[in-house]
Every structure is written in C-alpha cells, then in structure tokens.
Amino acid sequence: MFEKIEQHLLSDEKPSRFLSELAGSPALRAYPFDMLRRLQSTPQSLRYHPEGNVWNHTLLVVDEAAKVKAESADPRAFMWAALLHDIGKPSTTVCRKSKITSYDHDKAGALLTREFLGVFTADTDFIERTVWLVRYHMQILFVVKKLPFADVEGMKRNTDVREVALLGLCDRLGRQGADRRQEQENIRTFLEECKSQSESRLYEPWYHRENPIQPGHHHEQYPQGQRNDGENAGFQNKAGPEDYK
C-alpha cells in the first residue's frame, strides 16, 4: 500500500482521487495507515477551514502540492510531507469553550512522520527530509506574523527554507476560499524575512543540523504562557490572547 500511495503522489495530477477512494478501505485500519484514517474524524475550525475535517484539508493540500512538485528539490519528500503535514492533529486537537485548537501539532507530526515512514523504508535521508518539512510547515505563518513561535535559525539548520515555503504555500491554499494572490505575497514576505535575518545561512543544507528530532524526546518549549496554535491565527486577523494560552 505504501508503494501504491507513493506512485499516486508522484504521478497523479490529483492524488486526492485515489486517496478519496482509499478513505473507506480496510487498509487504513491497519498500522500505521490508521494515522491517516484518524484525520477523517479530526475536526477543524470552520472559520479557518471551511472544507471541514483534517482529511478534507489534506486532500486539497496534496492536490496543490502535485501542481508544483516539479519545483521541489526533492519531490518524493515534498509529496509525502504534503500528505503527512497534519498527521499530528488527531493527538493534539481539543475543543475548549467551543474553540478547536491543535497546539504543537507540527512537533507531534514530525515524530509521527518518522514513525510512519520508518515502517516502510530504511532510507533515513528521505525520512529526515520529510520529517523536517512537517516540523517546520507552520513557520510561514509564524514568521510573517512575527509570532514568538518563529524559529528561523532552527529551520535553516535543519531543512531548506525554499522547500518549507513551497509546502507552506500548498498548506495555505489547501482550504476553501483561499486567496492565491495574498498567499503568494505572504510567501514572498516569509522568504524576505528569512533572508534578512541571516542571509549567509538561508540555504544551509538540510543535513547540517545540530538538534535532530529524536523519537520520544521532548523538544524546546514555546515561551511560557504561550503555545503554538497557528491554525487559529490567520494572516489577516491578529489572534487574541486566548489563542496562545
């Protein structure tokens, strides 16, 4: 099944068609594909995701990624990152006072991505490239809005900023009603900000990393009293204090 999914990710104009057919398959009940199945029952705020649950969003993202995969330096890692980018949401999504949040789903997703891919391949370079794209896929929002969760230096150490930008664009466009022109402008702002912070290190190779994510390891925490919930902070509207508690 892994090989079949990969074939459709890399070859189809709209991988969502195959994935939609797969949604009700018994194959998704088996480990680790059940990680994908859980996306179907994980809700999102309709304010930011009119398309509904995480699975619906993921289908839109992989189709956007398929359109631009030729621009990626590593289409295989890029397409798998598109499919797995929100795999951390089922374990982090909660509803508090009628508000849906998914704090730290990028970090949880990075660990689950390593676990998922490790079942099928011993290609650690491929796994790590995919893991770090998932880990940093929210950085466009964080950097553009100058949120305390931005980690430009860490991103530069561990992955290619251009790949993060390409995945982040697909993530932002993978929702109903997305403004393509505005999202493209946000990507330009993101790249300019990253460049201005440390131009000499902007394109440092992904394998020059100092702090690799380790299975079961608890990573750096966000500033005290603040948490990563980028899903509830759009580019246009500043989130209130309740979004970062």
RODO-2510 file (C-alpha; in nm, 4 decimals, decimal comma):
residues 245
     n   res          X          Y          Z
     1     m     0,0000     0,0000     0,0000
     2     f     0,2865     0,2380     0,0760
     3     e     0,4271     0,1944    -0,2745
     4     k     0,0847     0,2436    -0,4307
     5     i     0,0234     0,5653    -0,2374
     6     e     0,3679     0,6916    -0,3351
     7     q     0,3031     0,6135    -0,7002
     8     h    -0,0146     0,8220    -0,6974
     9     l     0,1508     1,1040    -0,5035
    10     l     0,4282     1,1313    -0,7586
    11     s     0,2334     1,0585    -1,0771
    12     d    -0,1236     1,1835    -1,0432
    13     e    -0,2424     1,5277    -1,1377
    14     k    -0,4883     1,4973    -0,8477
    15     p    -0,3684     1,2409    -0,5930
    16     s    -0,6815     1,3172    -0,3905
    17     r    -0,8876     1,0995    -0,6237
    18     f    -0,7018     0,7839    -0,5254
    19     l    -0,6804     0,8887    -0,1611
    20     s    -1,0557     0,9546    -0,1520
    21     e    -1,1198     0,6028    -0,2782
    22     l    -0,8835     0,4725    -0,0142
    23     a    -1,0583     0,6569     0,2674
    24     g    -1,3062     0,3805     0,3476
    25     s    -1,0688     0,0953     0,2773
    26     p    -0,9878    -0,1630     0,5475
    27     a    -0,6237    -0,0931     0,4642
    28     l    -0,6457     0,2325     0,6594
    29     r    -0,7417     0,0411     0,9711
    30     a    -0,4012    -0,1240     0,9853
    31     y    -0,0969     0,0368     1,1486
    32     p     0,0472     0,2807     1,0543
    33     f    -0,2143     0,3779     0,7950
    34     d    -0,4595     0,4262     1,0790
    35     m    -0,2745     0,7542     1,1391
    36     l    -0,4251     0,8740     0,8105
    37     r    -0,7656     0,7315     0,8947
    38     r    -0,7812     0,9378     1,2138
    39     l    -0,7534     1,2553     1,0067
    40     q    -1,1061     1,1864     0,8815
    41     s    -1,2560     1,2250     1,2283
    42     t    -1,0429     1,5195     1,3412
    43     p    -1,2365     1,8484     1,3227
    44     q    -1,1024     2,1933     1,2411
    45     s    -1,2350     2,5425     1,2965
    46     l    -1,4704     2,6169     1,0085
    47     r    -1,3638     2,9789     1,0321
    48     y    -1,0175     2,8889     0,9069
    49     h    -1,1003     2,5588     0,7375
    50     p    -1,4392     2,5777     0,5637
    51     e    -1,3544     2,2488     0,3926
    52     g    -1,4097     2,0676     0,7232
    53     n    -1,2001     1,7959     0,8824
    54     v    -0,8247     1,7430     0,8551
    55     w    -0,8616     1,4737     0,5903
    56     n    -1,0541     1,7087     0,3599
    57     h    -0,7847     1,9701     0,4085
    58     t    -0,5084     1,7171     0,3412
    59     l    -0,6681     1,6138     0,0109
    60     l    -0,6694     1,9763    -0,1022
    61     v    -0,3076     2,0212     0,0046
    62     v    -0,1772     1,7158    -0,1845
    63     d    -0,3507     1,8378    -0,4995
    64     e    -0,1879     2,1782    -0,4620
    65     a     0,1455     2,0076    -0,3987
    66     a     0,1049     1,7940    -0,7119
    67     k     0,0812     2,1125    -0,9190
    68     v     0,4211     2,2384    -0,8019
    69     k     0,6166     1,9219    -0,7159
    70     a     0,8416     1,9783    -1,0194
    71     e     0,9658     2,2935    -0,8435
    72     s     1,0775     2,0918    -0,5411
    73     a     1,4368     1,9810    -0,5000
    74     d     1,3041     1,6506    -0,3642
    75     p     0,9549     1,5702    -0,4973
    76     r     0,9328     1,2436    -0,3036
    77     a     0,9931     1,4011     0,0375
    78     f     0,7836     1,7022    -0,0611
    79     m     0,4769     1,4977    -0,1581
    80     w     0,4958     1,2755     0,1477
    81     a     0,5282     1,5864     0,3642
    82     a     0,2159     1,7251     0,1987
    83     l     0,0259     1,4076     0,2858
    84     l     0,1602     1,3843     0,6414
    85     h     0,1926     1,7516     0,7337
    86     d    -0,1051     1,7480     0,9731
    87     i    -0,0664     1,3919     1,0974
    88     g    -0,0061     1,5369     1,4440
    89     k    -0,3508     1,6942     1,4673
    90     p    -0,5534     1,3936     1,5890
    91     s    -0,3423     1,3682     1,9043
    92     t    -0,3323     1,7438     1,9699
    93     t    -0,6782     1,8665     1,8713
    94     v    -0,9113     1,9646     2,1535
    95     c    -1,2235     2,1732     2,1854
    96     r    -1,2203     2,4313     2,4636
    97     k    -1,5134     2,6639     2,5128
    98     s    -1,6405     2,5850     2,1622
    99     k    -1,2992     2,6630     2,0143
   100     i    -1,0990     2,3964     1,8312
   101     t    -0,7214     2,4094     1,8793
   102     s    -0,4282     2,1886     1,7760
   103     y    -0,1373     2,3165     1,9818
   104     d     0,2055     2,1857     1,8757
   105     h     0,0695     1,9630     1,6002
   106     d     0,3784     2,0413     1,3912
   107     k     0,6080     1,8942     1,6557
   108     a     0,3844     1,5941     1,7204
   109     g     0,3545     1,5442     1,3464
   110     a     0,7311     1,5347     1,2968
   111     l     0,7632     1,2447     1,5407
   112     l     0,4719     1,0572     1,3865
   113     t     0,6095     1,1132     1,0374
   114     r     0,9361     0,9458     1,1350
   115     e     0,7411     0,6598     1,2902
   116     f     0,5114     0,6205     0,9875
   117     l     0,7824     0,6251     0,7216
   118     g     1,0181     0,4123     0,9289
   119     v     0,7789     0,1202     0,8969
   120     f     0,8316     0,1092     0,5203
   121     t     1,1817     0,2324     0,4423
   122     a     1,5308     0,2363     0,5853
   123     d     1,6185     0,5421     0,3758
   124     t     1,6955     0,7716     0,6672
   125     d     1,7881     1,0645     0,4431
   126     f     1,4434     1,0568     0,2835
   127     i     1,2736     1,0152     0,6202
   128     e     1,4606     1,3069     0,7760
   129     r     1,3949     1,5393     0,4841
   130     t     1,0253     1,4652     0,5156
   131     v     1,0258     1,4921     0,8947
   132     w     1,1794     1,8385     0,8943
   133     l     0,9356     1,9706     0,6344
   134     v     0,6478     1,8568     0,8541
   135     r     0,8156     2,0038     1,1613
   136     y     0,8532     2,3498     1,0060
   137     h     0,5466     2,3714     0,7823
   138     m     0,3844     2,6304     1,0108
   139     q     0,6782     2,8697     1,0009
   140     i     0,5361     3,0803     0,7181
   141     l     0,2543     3,1937     0,9435
   142     f     0,4786     3,2366     1,2463
   143     v     0,7436     3,4378     1,0633
   144     v     0,5078     3,6593     0,8642
   145     k     0,3034     3,7460     1,1723
   146     k     0,6201     3,7771     1,3861
   147     l     0,4841     3,5304     1,6389
   148     p     0,7063     3,4022     1,9214
   149     f     0,6890     3,0505     1,7749
   150     a     0,9017     3,1514     1,4738
   151     d     1,2293     2,9589     1,4599
   152     v     1,4130     3,0799     1,1526
   153     e     1,7577     2,9700     1,2692
   154     g     1,6371     2,6224     1,3600
   155     m     1,4618     2,5936     1,0267
   156     k     1,7765     2,6950     0,8409
   157     r     1,9847     2,4408     1,0310
   158     n     1,7541     2,1520     0,9581
   159     t     1,5907     2,1999     0,6195
   160     d     1,5726     2,4087     0,3041
   161     v     1,3742     2,7276     0,3526
   162     r     1,2578     2,7191    -0,0090
   163     e     1,1067     2,3739     0,0414
   164     v     0,9279     2,4937     0,3543
   165     a     0,7945     2,7916     0,1597
   166     l     0,6643     2,5683    -0,1203
   167     l     0,4938     2,3294     0,1230
   168     g     0,3585     2,6182     0,3277
   169     l     0,2039     2,7740     0,0198
   170     c     0,0264     2,4470    -0,0599
   171     d    -0,0915     2,4236     0,3001
   172     r    -0,2371     2,7750     0,2907
   173     l    -0,4006     2,7182    -0,0483
   174     g    -0,5406     2,3836     0,0610
   175     r    -0,8536     2,5312     0,2124
   176     q    -1,1755     2,6502     0,0595
   177     g    -1,1837     3,0183    -0,0277
   178     a    -0,8072     3,0697    -0,0142
   179     d    -0,6796     3,3901    -0,1741
   180     r    -0,3983     3,2687    -0,4003
   181     r    -0,2533     3,6140    -0,4658
   182     q    -0,2458     3,7019    -0,0968
   183     e    -0,0908     3,3686    -0,0006
   184     q     0,1794     3,4086    -0,2653
   185     e     0,2551     3,7532    -0,1255
   186     n     0,2829     3,6018     0,2222
   187     i     0,5387     3,3529     0,0890
   188     r     0,7439     3,6371    -0,0590
   189     t     0,7328     3,8161     0,2757
   190     f     0,8385     3,4975     0,4523
   191     l     1,1388     3,4437     0,2255
   192     e     1,2456     3,8071     0,2522
   193     e     1,2237     3,7965     0,6314
   194     c     1,4255     3,4760     0,6499
   195     k     1,6878     3,6230     0,4200
   196     s     1,7123     3,9444     0,6180
   197     q     1,7641     3,7580     0,9459
   198     s     2,0683     3,5701     0,8224
   199     e     2,1365     3,5813     0,4523
   200     s     2,4559     3,3802     0,4734
   201     r     2,2734     3,0841     0,6290
   202     l     1,9489     3,0969     0,4343
   203     y     2,0197     2,7945     0,2178
   204     e     2,2303     2,5898     0,4532
   205     p     2,1881     2,2224     0,3579
   206     w     1,9257     2,0287     0,5487
   207     y     2,1816     1,7735     0,6707
   208     h     2,3788     2,0362     0,8671
   209     r     2,1557     2,0007     1,1693
   210     e     2,2549     2,0394     1,5300
   211     n     1,9414     1,9272     1,7103
   212     p     1,7726     1,6398     1,5267
   213     i     1,4311     1,5347     1,6480
   214     q     1,4601     1,2116     1,8434
   215     p     1,1736     0,9687     1,8944
   216     g     1,0161     1,0207     2,2326
   217     h     1,2205     1,3323     2,3012
   218     h     1,0505     1,6453     2,4282
   219     h     1,1665     1,9425     2,2268
   220     e     1,2056     2,3074     2,3022
   221     q     0,9011     2,4644     2,4574
   222     y     0,7355     2,7802     2,3402
   223     p     0,7638     3,0891     2,5623
   224     q     0,5957     3,0430     2,8979
   225     g     0,2247     3,1072     2,8789
   226     q     0,2239     3,0786     2,5002
   227     r     0,1551     2,7858     2,2728
   228     n     0,1722     2,7083     1,9054
   229     d    -0,1749     2,7205     1,7572
   230     g    -0,1216     2,8622     1,4114
   231     e    -0,4458     2,7123     1,2822
   232     n    -0,6385     2,9747     1,4756
   233     a    -0,4321     3,2709     1,3627
   234     g    -0,4967     3,3832     1,0082
   235     f    -0,2628     3,6160     0,8224
   236     q    -0,5199     3,8899     0,8021
   237     n    -0,6572     3,8889     1,1563
   238     k    -0,4402     3,9009     1,4642
   239     a    -0,5291     3,6335     1,7137
   240     g    -0,6352     3,7345     2,0599
   241     p    -0,4512     3,6370     2,3770
   242     e    -0,6717     3,3313     2,4179
   243     d    -0,5128     3,1831     2,1052
   244     y    -0,1774     3,1455     2,2763
   245     k    -0,2696     3,0184     2,6197
***
